[in-house]
Amino acid sequence: MTTLETAQTDKPLRRVAIDPVSRVEGHGKVTLLLDDDNRLHQVRLHIVEFRGFERFIQGRPIWELPVLVQRLCGICPVSHHLAAAKAVDQIIGVDRLTPPAEKLRRLMHYGQMLPSHALHFFHLASPDLLFGFDSEIARRNIVGVATEYPEIARQGVLLRKFGQEVIRHTAGKRIHGTGAIPGGMNKSLSVAERDELRSEIDQVVTWSEAAVALARQLFEQNQALHSRFGYHESGFLGQIRGDGALEFYHGGLRARDADGHTIFDHVDYRDYNDHIHEQVRSWTYMKFPYLRALGSEAGWYRVGPLARINNCDFIDTERAEAARRDFVAIGNGRPIHAPLAYHWARMIELLHSAETIAALLDDEDLLSDDLVTRGERREEGVGVIEAPRGTLFHHYRVDEHDTVTMANLIVSTTSNNQAMNDAVRQVALDHLDGQELTEGLLNHLEVAIRAYDPCLSCATHALGKMPLEVELLDAEGQTLDRLQRDGSGAVTP
């Protein structure tokens, strides 16, 4: 693990902040401590938003959860919608949906992969990749991409549009829909909706193939930089299908170490707490998960597209599988650890999603009304899904009145927390240490963070007491009294 935080110096240090980190979902900042010679002594990624979803959904009826929790995010609401629905399925005693209901949920989920992955690659990441990390800031944005690469920008917009239409037809609307309900789905596709999507899917597959080719080209044309930029090695975690295939909706958990050796495989995700713990640190609201088998220092891991492509044995759609084989070949038998390889892996998943949607649209079950089933009630449920950014856990307990008494969420970006911190430290050491700081150099740190496509607003949850400071002022604004509460809950004057 790269670290600057143990450096000791008698020299005064100055603080430089990137606040906020741009072109990501949510609010975060990076701070650097430097001496007079611009030598780095500390680099940290701080998540400064606090979202209390785990607390304020307590006391709510379980029936609300699939709709309520997706308000965590406007980019990946379907992931929260489906993870919560899967957890509530278990609470009402449903372990297997009807085939039409599961296929409709899968269609919705793969539909979300398209706009989320396209948004990140084409709108948020491509300005850095196309123009260079040091290019002028007025050009390094989506307007610059649309001006100089209009066809690339157009394809990104239309890929997003198609995915949002898939979501609208399955969930009722493009953002914060209501399609998944406890035990199934509340609507099927009409023939007209199915045929509308069918009429466009071949073009979407073609554009997705072009996106894979572009991501590969951008990586390979500067492979020396892209392979080492923010480089660090870690384990990987994700869901896997029973036969080892890439799986987004439902599978067992697989974890591999940095060398690709299996730590555990096909673990029932309802037992996640036996394998994953979380640490809390005072300088950020985002937790630090780790694998219990390896301990808190060595057990941190990555999730998301790079982890999933490294973890799976194959992809069950032809074109994405061919792309996966080209991708893993650059690792020469070892997992690929380069953070910038996330973009290439993400586009392979985009292609797989398009191919899967094409296959689903030929299934007559999407038109069926056999959508809901029921079982024997339980008091606890765990729902896990592969969100665009990685493995997402929703865990709930309820009382005899079907009221939520406990909620625990491990959000994809949280699992990548240590990786993002290590990436920005390594980039700082390689590119900023001892240099005169410029906007372009500071953007290198943001490039490393963007590779993970973090959703910072999803990922901030608290353990214990939220730090708080209260001041009592008189009418003239003078302080009469002050109390502070730290992260452990201790109150001091």
C-alpha positions in Angstrom: 0.0 0.0 0.0 1.4 3.4 -1.0 1.5 5.8 1.9 2.7 9.3 2.6 1.0 9.7 5.9 3.9 8.5 8.1 6.3 11.1 6.7 7.8 13.3 9.5 9.1 16.8 9.1 10.0 19.9 11.1 9.2 22.1 8.2 5.9 24.0 8.0 3.5 22.3 5.6 1.0 24.0 3.3 -2.4 22.5 2.3 -3.6 22.3 -1.3 -7.2 21.2 -1.9 -9.0 20.1 -5.0 -12.5 21.0 -3.9 -14.7 19.7 -5.4 -13.5 16.8 -7.5 -15.1 17.4 -10.8 -16.9 15.1 -13.3 -18.0 12.6 -10.7 -21.4 11.9 -9.2 -21.5 13.5 -5.7 -19.1 15.7 -3.8 -15.6 14.9 -2.7 -12.3 16.7 -2.3 -8.6 15.8 -2.4 -6.1 17.4 0.0 -2.3 17.5 -0.3 0.2 18.6 2.4 3.4 19.9 0.9 6.6 21.5 2.3 8.4 24.5 0.8 10.1 22.3 -1.8 6.7 20.9 -3.0 7.5 17.5 -1.5 4.4 15.6 -0.6 3.7 14.5 3.0 0.1 13.5 2.8 -2.6 12.9 0.1 -6.2 12.0 1.0 -9.5 11.7 -0.8 -12.2 13.1 1.5 -15.9 12.3 1.0 -17.6 15.3 2.6 -21.3 14.5 1.9 -23.2 12.8 4.6 -26.2 10.7 3.6 -28.1 9.0 6.4 -30.2 6.5 4.5 -29.3 3.6 6.8 -30.8 5.6 9.7 -33.8 7.4 8.3 -35.4 4.3 6.5 -35.6 2.7 9.9 -39.2 2.8 11.0 -40.5 2.7 7.4 -42.6 -0.2 6.1 -40.7 -2.7 4.0 -43.1 -2.2 1.1 -41.7 1.3 0.6 -38.0 0.2 0.3 -37.6 -0.5 -3.4 -39.0 2.9 -4.3 -37.5 4.8 -1.3 -33.9 3.8 -1.4 -33.4 4.5 -5.1 -33.5 8.2 -4.1 -29.9 7.6 -3.0 -29.0 8.3 -6.6 -30.2 9.7 -9.9 -27.5 7.9 -12.0 -27.9 4.3 -10.7 -31.4 4.2 -9.1 -32.2 0.9 -10.8 -29.4 -0.8 -8.9 -30.8 0.3 -5.5 -34.3 -0.4 -6.6 -33.5 -4.0 -7.5 -31.1 -4.7 -4.6 -33.9 -3.5 -2.2 -36.5 -5.5 -4.1 -34.4 -8.7 -3.9 -34.0 -8.2 -0.1 -37.7 -7.6 0.4 -38.4 -10.7 -1.8 -36.6 -12.7 0.9 -38.5 -11.1 3.7 -41.8 -12.1 2.1 -40.4 -15.6 1.6 -39.7 -15.5 -2.1 -36.4 -17.2 -3.2 -37.3 -17.5 -6.9 -39.4 -15.2 -9.0 -41.6 -16.3 -11.9 -39.5 -16.5 -15.1 -41.2 -13.5 -16.7 -40.6 -11.3 -13.6 -36.9 -12.2 -13.4 -36.4 -11.6 -17.1 -38.1 -8.2 -16.8 -35.9 -7.3 -13.9 -32.8 -8.4 -15.8 -33.9 -6.3 -18.8 -34.3 -3.3 -16.6 -30.9 -3.9 -15.0 -29.0 -4.3 -18.2 -30.9 -1.3 -19.5 -29.4 0.7 -16.7 -25.9 -0.5 -17.5 -26.0 1.2 -20.9 -26.8 4.8 -19.8 -24.6 4.6 -16.7 -21.5 3.2 -18.5 -22.1 5.5 -21.5 -22.5 8.6 -19.3 -19.2 7.9 -17.6 -17.1 7.0 -20.6 -18.4 9.5 -23.1 -19.3 12.5 -20.9 -17.0 12.3 -17.8 -13.9 10.4 -18.8 -13.4 10.8 -22.6 -12.3 14.5 -22.4 -9.2 13.4 -20.4 -8.5 10.4 -22.7 -9.1 12.2 -26.0 -7.3 15.5 -25.3 -4.8 14.6 -22.6 -4.7 15.1 -18.9 -2.8 18.4 -19.2 -4.9 19.9 -22.0 -6.5 23.3 -21.5 -9.5 23.2 -19.2 -11.8 25.1 -21.6 -11.4 22.2 -24.1 -11.3 19.3 -21.6 -15.1 18.8 -21.3 -18.0 17.3 -23.0 -18.5 20.4 -25.1 -15.0 20.0 -26.4 -15.7 16.4 -27.3 -18.9 17.3 -29.1 -17.0 20.0 -31.0 -14.0 18.0 -32.1 -15.4 14.4 -32.1 -19.1 15.0 -32.8 -19.8 11.4 -33.9 -18.3 10.0 -30.6 -20.4 12.5 -28.6 -23.5 11.6 -30.6 -23.1 7.9 -30.0 -22.7 8.4 -26.3 -25.9 10.4 -26.1 -27.9 7.8 -28.2 -26.6 4.9 -26.2 -27.8 6.6 -23.0 -31.1 7.4 -24.6 -31.8 3.8 -25.6 -30.9 2.5 -22.1 -33.2 5.0 -20.5 -36.0 3.9 -22.8 -35.5 0.3 -21.6 -35.8 1.5 -18.1 -38.9 3.6 -18.9 -40.7 0.6 -20.4 -39.8 -1.8 -17.5 -39.9 0.6 -14.5 -42.6 3.1 -15.6 -40.3 6.1 -16.0 -36.6 6.7 -16.8 -35.5 7.8 -13.3 -36.9 6.5 -9.9 -39.4 4.1 -11.4 -41.7 1.6 -9.7 -41.4 -1.6 -11.8 -40.0 -4.0 -9.2 -42.3 -4.9 -6.3 -42.0 -7.4 -3.4 -42.2 -10.8 -5.1 -42.0 -9.7 -8.7 -42.9 -6.9 -11.1 -45.9 -4.7 -11.5 -45.9 -4.6 -15.3 -44.8 -6.5 -18.4 -43.9 -5.1 -21.8 -46.5 -4.5 -24.4 -46.0 -5.7 -27.9 -45.5 -2.1 -29.1 -42.9 -1.4 -26.4 -41.0 -4.6 -27.2 -41.0 -3.9 -30.9 -39.9 -0.3 -30.4 -36.8 -1.5 -28.5 -36.2 -4.3 -31.1 -36.1 -1.7 -33.9 -33.1 0.0 -32.4 -31.1 -2.7 -30.6 -29.0 -3.8 -33.6 -27.6 -0.3 -34.0 -27.0 -0.1 -30.2 -24.9 -3.3 -30.4 -22.9 -1.8 -33.3 -22.2 1.4 -31.4 -21.2 -0.6 -28.3 -18.7 -2.5 -30.4 -17.3 0.8 -31.6 -17.1 2.0 -27.9 -15.0 -1.1 -27.0 -12.7 -0.4 -30.0 -12.3 3.2 -28.9 -11.5 2.4 -25.3 -9.0 -0.2 -26.4 -7.4 2.2 -28.8 -7.1 5.0 -26.2 -5.5 2.5 -23.7 -3.1 0.9 -26.2 -1.9 4.1 -28.0 -0.3 5.3 -24.7 0.0 1.9 -22.9 3.2 2.8 -21.1 1.4 5.6 -19.2 -2.0 4.0 -18.9 -0.6 0.7 -17.6 1.3 2.4 -14.8 -0.9 5.5 -14.0 -2.0 5.2 -10.4 -0.9 1.6 -10.4 -1.5 -0.6 -7.3 -2.4 -4.2 -6.8 -5.4 -5.5 -4.9 -7.9 -8.3 -4.6 -11.2 -8.3 -6.5 -14.7 -9.1 -5.4 -17.9 -9.7 -7.4 -20.8 -11.9 -8.2 -20.3 -14.9 -10.5 -22.7 -17.3 -12.1 -22.7 -20.9 -11.1 -20.6 -21.8 -14.2 -18.2 -19.0 -13.7 -19.8 -16.6 -16.3 -20.0 -12.8 -15.8 -23.2 -12.2 -13.8 -24.9 -8.8 -13.0 -28.3 -9.8 -11.5 -27.9 -12.9 -9.3 -25.0 -15.1 -8.4 -22.5 -16.2 -5.7 -19.7 -14.1 -4.4 -16.2 -14.7 -5.7 -13.0 -13.1 -4.3 -9.6 -13.3 -5.7 -6.2 -12.0 -4.5 -3.9 -9.7 -6.4 -2.3 -12.7 -8.2 -5.6 -14.2 -9.2 -5.8 -16.9 -6.6 -9.3 -17.7 -5.3 -10.0 -16.6 -1.7 -13.6 -17.8 -1.7 -16.0 -18.8 -4.5 -19.7 -19.1 -5.1 -20.4 -17.9 -1.5 -24.1 -17.2 -0.8 -24.3 -13.4 -0.6 -26.7 -13.6 2.3 -23.6 -14.6 4.3 -21.6 -11.5 3.2 -21.1 -10.4 6.8 -19.0 -13.5 7.5 -16.5 -12.4 4.9 -16.6 -8.6 4.7 -16.1 -6.1 7.5 -15.8 -2.3 7.4 -13.4 0.2 9.0 -14.2 3.8 9.8 -11.7 6.7 9.6 -12.0 10.1 11.1 -11.3 12.2 8.0 -14.0 10.9 5.7 -17.7 9.8 5.8 -17.0 6.8 3.5 -16.1 3.5 5.1 -13.2 1.1 4.2 -14.4 -2.5 3.6 -12.0 -5.4 3.7 -12.1 -9.2 3.5 -11.9 -10.8 6.9 -9.8 -13.6 5.7 -6.9 -11.2 4.9 -7.4 -8.6 7.6 -7.9 -4.9 7.5 -4.4 -4.1 6.1 -4.1 -6.6 3.3 -7.8 -7.4 2.7 -9.0 -4.3 0.9 -10.3 -5.1 -2.6 -11.8 -3.6 -5.7 -15.2 -4.0 -7.4 -16.8 -2.9 -10.6 -16.0 -3.5 -14.3 -12.2 -4.2 -13.9 -12.9 -6.6 -11.0 -15.7 -8.4 -12.8 -13.7 -8.9 -16.0 -10.8 -10.1 -13.9 -13.0 -12.4 -11.8 -15.2 -14.1 -14.4 -14.2 -17.2 -16.4 -16.1 -16.1 -19.5 -18.9 -13.9 -20.8 -21.9 -15.6 -22.3 -22.4 -13.2 -25.2 -20.2 -13.8 -28.3 -18.9 -10.3 -29.1 -18.2 -9.3 -25.5 -16.4 -12.6 -24.8 -14.1 -12.0 -27.8 -13.4 -8.5 -26.4 -12.8 -10.0 -22.9 -10.2 -12.4 -24.3 -8.4 -9.5 -26.0 -8.5 -7.6 -22.7 -7.2 -10.3 -20.4 -4.4 -11.1 -22.9 -2.5 -8.0 -21.9 -2.2 -9.3 -18.3 0.0 -12.3 -19.5 -1.8 -14.7 -17.1 -2.1 -12.2 -14.2 -5.0 -10.0 -13.3 -5.0 -6.5 -14.8 -4.5 -3.9 -12.1 -4.2 -0.6 -14.0 -6.9 1.8 -12.9 -7.2 3.3 -16.4 -8.1 -0.2 -17.7 -11.4 0.3 -16.0 -12.5 2.3 -19.0 -11.8 -0.6 -21.4 -13.5 -3.1 -19.1 -16.5 -0.8 -18.7 -17.0 -0.7 -22.5 -16.8 -4.5 -22.7 -19.7 -4.6 -20.1 -21.6 -2.0 -22.2 -21.3 -4.4 -25.2 -22.4 -7.4 -23.1 -25.4 -5.4 -21.9 -26.5 -4.5 -25.4 -26.1 -8.2 -26.6 -28.1 -9.4 -23.6 -30.9 -6.9 -24.2 -31.0 -8.1 -27.8 -31.4 -11.7 -26.7 -34.0 -10.8 -24.0 -36.1 -8.9 -26.5 -36.7 -12.2 -28.4 -38.2 -13.8 -25.3 -42.0 -14.0 -25.3 -41.9 -14.1 -21.4 -41.5 -10.3 -21.5 -45.1 -10.1 -22.6 -46.5 -12.4 -19.8 -48.6 -11.3 -16.9 -47.3 -14.0 -14.6 -45.4 -11.5 -12.6 -45.9 -12.0 -8.8 -45.3 -14.8 -6.3 -45.5 -15.1 -2.5 -44.0 -17.2 0.2 -43.7 -17.6 4.0 -42.7 -14.4 5.8 -39.2 -13.9 7.4 -37.6 -11.2 9.5 -34.5 -10.6 7.4 -33.4 -10.2 3.8 -30.2 -9.5 1.9 -30.3 -8.3 -1.7 -27.1 -8.1 -3.8 -26.7 -6.9 -7.3 -23.8 -5.9 -9.6 -24.4 -2.2 -10.0 -22.5 -0.3 -12.8 -19.9 0.6 -10.3 -19.6 -2.8 -8.6 -21.2 -5.1 -6.0 -24.0 -3.5 -4.1 -25.4 -5.0 -0.8 -28.7 -4.1 0.8 -29.5 -5.8 4.1 -32.7 -5.3 6.2 -34.4 -6.6 9.3 -38.0 -6.0 10.1 -40.3 -6.4 13.2 -43.7 -8.1 13.4 -45.3 -5.0 12.0 -43.2 -5.2 8.8 -41.3 -2.1 9.9 -37.6 -1.8 9.2 -35.5 -2.1 12.4 -32.0 -2.4 10.8 -30.5 -1.4 7.4 -27.0 -1.9 6.2 -25.8 -0.8 2.8 -22.4 -1.5 1.3 -22.3 0.6 -1.8 -20.0 -0.2 -4.7 -18.0 3.0 -4.4 -17.4 2.3 -0.7 -15.6 -1.0 -1.7 -13.3 1.0 -4.0 -12.5 3.6 -1.3 -9.0 2.3 -0.4 -8.2 1.8 -4.0 -9.1 5.4 -4.9 -7.0 6.7 -2.0 -4.0 4.5 -3.1 -4.4 5.6 -6.7 -4.3 9.3 -5.9 -1.3 8.8 -3.6 0.6 6.9 -6.3 -0.3 9.6 -9.0 0.8 12.3 -6.6 4.2 10.6 -6.0 4.8 9.9 -9.7 3.6 13.2 -11.2 3.3 15.9 -8.5 6.0 15.3 -5.9 8.6 18.2 -6.0 6.9 19.8 -9.0 5.4 23.3 -9.3 1.7 22.6 -9.2 -0.5 23.4 -12.1 -4.2 22.8 -12.9 -3.2 20.1 -15.4 -1.1 18.3 -12.8 -3.9 18.5 -10.2 -6.2 17.1 -12.9 -4.0 13.9 -12.9 -5.4 13.2 -9.4 -9.0 13.6 -10.6 -8.3 11.3 -13.6 -7.3 8.6 -11.2 -10.5 9.0 -9.2 -12.7 9.2 -12.3 -11.3 5.8 -13.5 -13.4 4.2 -10.7 -16.6 6.1 -11.8 -17.3 6.8 -8.1 -20.9 7.7 -7.0 -19.9 9.6 -3.9 -23.5 10.5 -2.9 -24.4 6.8 -2.8 -21.4 5.8 -0.7 -21.5 8.0 2.4 -23.0 6.4 5.4 -22.1 6.7 9.1 -21.2 4.2 11.8 -21.8 5.5 15.3 -22.3 9.2 16.0 -22.0 11.9 13.4 -19.4 14.5 14.4 -21.2 17.7 15.3 -20.4 21.2 16.7 -23.1 23.4 18.2 -22.7 27.1 19.1 -25.1 29.2 21.2 -25.0 32.9 20.2 -26.6 35.9 21.8 -28.4 38.6 19.9 -25.2 40.4 19.0 -23.6 37.3 17.7 -21.3 36.6 20.6 -20.6 33.0 21.6 -22.3 32.0 24.8 -21.6 28.3 24.8 -20.1 25.6 22.5 -20.3 21.8 22.5 -18.5 19.4 20.2 -19.2 15.7 19.6 -16.6 13.6 17.9 -17.0 10.5 15.8 -17.0 8.2 18.8 -19.9 10.2 20.4 -17.8 11.9 23.1 -19.0 15.4 23.9 -16.5 18.1 24.9 -16.9 21.9 25.6 
